[in-house]
Amino acid sequence: MRLLMYSKALYSTWIYYSADRILFDAGEGASSILGNKAFAIRRIFLSHGHADHISGLIGLVNIRNNAMGDKEKQLSIYYPKDNYLISEMMKFISRTNRRLDYQLEWVPVEPGDRIELLSGQMPRYVEAFPTVHVHNEVSLGYNVVEVRHRLRPELSGLSQEEIVQKVRTDGRDAVSESYHQKLFSYGGDSVGIKPAYVADTEVLCHDTTFLDESDRKEYKHATLAEAIACARDARVKKELYCVHISSRYKAQLKKLSAASGHYDGLDFKVTLIPPGRIYVVD
């Protein structure tokens, strides 16, 4: 999994998931930092309509139309249905980009909707789930899910030879079952995500605006403790990335970096993404 992440609370947040050429949110400066990678993006999934998550769309749409990259590749933007702020952004981009050389598609999404990414033997899709950010705006999180196959549990005691023979006599479906594995989960600026929505994901990207609960003056965003609790209860398999950290903690950056990953009793790594820095995951 390769990720490029940039998140600075209030200013800009976006995450590029290169495996499927997806941009989650599109905060200010996304296209400037991504450079030529902006032309590789096939889909953008927006969590909500606040400026620090959608203002980068203006430059991204324009650059793909006027620079020297691939100008014919379709771009699909998925957004929470009935989100007023995103609707206004759609109108602005439509008025200021009347002659696009590529197809720009806006797709409203509701919780539970699935968007196919890849077909074949191991299909992948994105599934939307509900989140809570502010009371008067619809917001969504997204899971990247892969359909995999495994040996049926009741056959776990068979030898390799017995399994091969059963495939020959009864077919492959008799020995294997499919399951849906969440590879990556992103919750935008949500308060603590319900663990059931991201259960058993390999990687969780969770809002962590506040490192200290006492700094939160109203029920918005999430704390470090809430992000870790969500990841623990969801049985995250590999890593929790804490994003959208407030700049008020800038003086603690070195301490935060040193603390990443060192939490007793957890089966996953915890990585705190310092605000205003580009973070690359190979």
N, C-alpha and C positions, 0 to 999 in steps of 0.2 A: 504494500500500500504506500503510495506516495501522496503526501499532502503538503500544500503551501497554505499557511495560515497567517492572517493578520487581524488583530483585534485590539482596539483601543476604545474602551467604553466611552460612549457619547460621540466619538469622532468617526470611526469606521470599523466595520467587521466584514470579513469575507473568508471563505475557505475553498480552495481549489482541490478537488478530489480527482486526481489525474487518471486513475484507473478507468473511469467511465467519462472523463472529460466533463465533469460537473462543477459548476460554481454554486456553492451554497451562500446565499446573500451576495450583495454587490455594493459594498460600502465605497466611499470616496477613495479614489486612487487605485482601485483594483486593476484596471487595465494598464496603468502606468507601471505598476510593479510587475505584473504578469508579462508585459511586453508581448513577444510573439505568441506566447501561450494563449493570449486572448483569442487568437484565431482558431485554436483547437477546441474551445468550449462548444459543446453541443447543446447543453441544457443548463439553465439557471433555475434554482429552487429558492424562492424568497420565503422567509419565515414570517415577516410582517412588513409594514410600510413606513417605518421610521427612517428618516433621512440617512442615518449612519449605516443603514443596511440596503438602501436602494439608490442612493445618489450616484454611485459609480456606474449605474446603467446608462446614463447620458453619454459618458465618454466611451463606454464599451460598445454601444450600438453604433456610434459615430465612427470610431476607429476601424471597426470591422468593415465599414462601408467606404472609407477614404484612404486607408493606408495600403501598403503593397501586399498584404497577405491574401488569403483565400476569401474572395468577396462573394462567393456563390454558396457557401456552406450555410445551411439552415440553422437558425438559432431559435430554440423554444424556451420560453420563460414561464415557469409554473409559479402560481401565487395563490394565497388564501382567497377563496371565493368571497365576493362582496367586501373586499378590503378597499375602503374609500381612498386612502392615500395612494395605494398602488394604481387604482383606476385613474387618478389625476396624473400620475407619472406616465401612464400609458398614453393619455391624451397629449401630454407635452411632447413625448418622443414622436408620436404620430405627426404632430404639426411641424416639428423641426427636422424630420427625416422623411420627406414625402417621396423620395426616389431612392429607395434601398435597392442594392444589387443582389440582395439575398432575401429569403423568406424569413420574416420575423413573426413568430407565433406566440400569442399570449394564451395560456391555458389555466382557467380557474380550477382550483383543487379543493377538495373537502377531506376531512378525516376519513381514513380507510381507503381512499383512492390509491390505485397502483398504476405506476407508469413503467412500462417495459423498457429495459435498457438493452438486454441481450437475450436472444432466443438460443435454441440448441440444446445440447445435453446438460449444460449447467446454466439455466436461465438466471438473469438478474433483473431486479426491478426496484423502484423506489416506492415506498409506502408512506403516506402522510399520517401523522397523528396529531391530536389536539394539544395545544400548549396554552399557558396563561401568561400574558405579559402585562397588558393594561386592560381595564374592564370594558373600554369602549372600542376595542379593535380585535378583529379576528387574527389569530396567529397559529402557525403550524410548526411542527418539527418533522424530520424526515429520517427514515431508515433506508439504507442501501442493503438489499436482501439478495442472497444467492440460494437457489434451489440445489441441494446436494443429495447424494445417495449414500446409504450405509446398509450394512448387514442387518437383517431383522434380528431383534434381540433374542427371540426364541431359538435362533440358530447359532448362537454364539459358542455353543459347545461342540459344534461339528468341526471336523478336520478340513483342511484345504481340499483334499480329494473328495470328501463327501459333499462339500459345497459345489465343486465343479460338476459332480455327477447330478446334483439336484438341478443345476442350471440346465444341463443337457436334457433332463427328463421333463422338467416343469417350467423352464424358461427363467429369464433373469428376474422378472418381477416377483417370482416365488421366493427369492432369497434376499432381495433388497427393498428398502423403503425410502421414500424421499422425505426430506425435511428442509425447513426454511431457516437458513442461518443469517442473522443480521451481521453485516460486516462493519458498518459504520452508522452511527446515529448522531444527529445534530438537532439541538433543541432551540436554537436562536437565543433570544433574551429572556427566556421563560423563567418563572419561579421554579422551584424544584419539580422536575419532571416525574410523573407517575412511573414507578419502576416497571410496571407491566407493559408500558408502551415501548420500552427499550430492553426488555428482558433478554438476557443471554447474548447481548451484542458483543462483538469483539472489541470495538472501540467506541467510546462515548465522548462526545464533545458537548460540554455542559456550561451554561452561564455560571460565572463565579465572580460577579461584580464586587461582592463584599467579602473580604477576608475575615472581618469581624462583624458579628451580628449587630453590635451596638451602633454601627455606622449606617444601618438601613433605617430610614425614617418612616417609610411606608412599605406596604407589601408589594414590592416590585423586585424583579431580578432574583438572584439566588446568592447564597453564601457558600463559602468553601465547605462548611460542614454539611450543607444540604446537598451539594454536588457529590461529595464522597458518600453520603448516605444513600443517594439515588443509585450510584454505581454499585455499591455493596449489595443493596436489596435487589438490584436488577441482575446481579451475578455477572458483571462485566468480566470478560475473559482475559483481556490483554491490558488495555490502558484507558485511563480517564484523562482527557485534555480539558483543563480549566481555562476558559476564555472569557473575554469581555471584562477583564479585571480593571477596576477603577484606577485612574492615574494617581489618585491620592496615595497609593502604595508605592509610588516610584522609588522612594528612598529605601524600600525593602527589597529591591530587585535582586540583589546578590543573595540575600538570605532566602528569597523565594526559590531561586534557581538551585541553591544548595539543598533545599528541603524537598524538591521534586523527587518523587519515587520513594521517599522514606516515611512510610506510614505503617506502623505495626498492625498485624492482624488482617491485612488486605491481600487478596489474591491477584490484584492487578496493580499496575504502576500508575502513579499520579504525576502528571506533568502540568505545571503552572506556566501558562504562556504570558510572558511579560508584555504589558501594554505597549503598543507602538513599535514592536519588533517583528520582522518577518521570521516565521518559524517554519523550518523545512523538516518533513518526516520522510525518510527513504523506505 
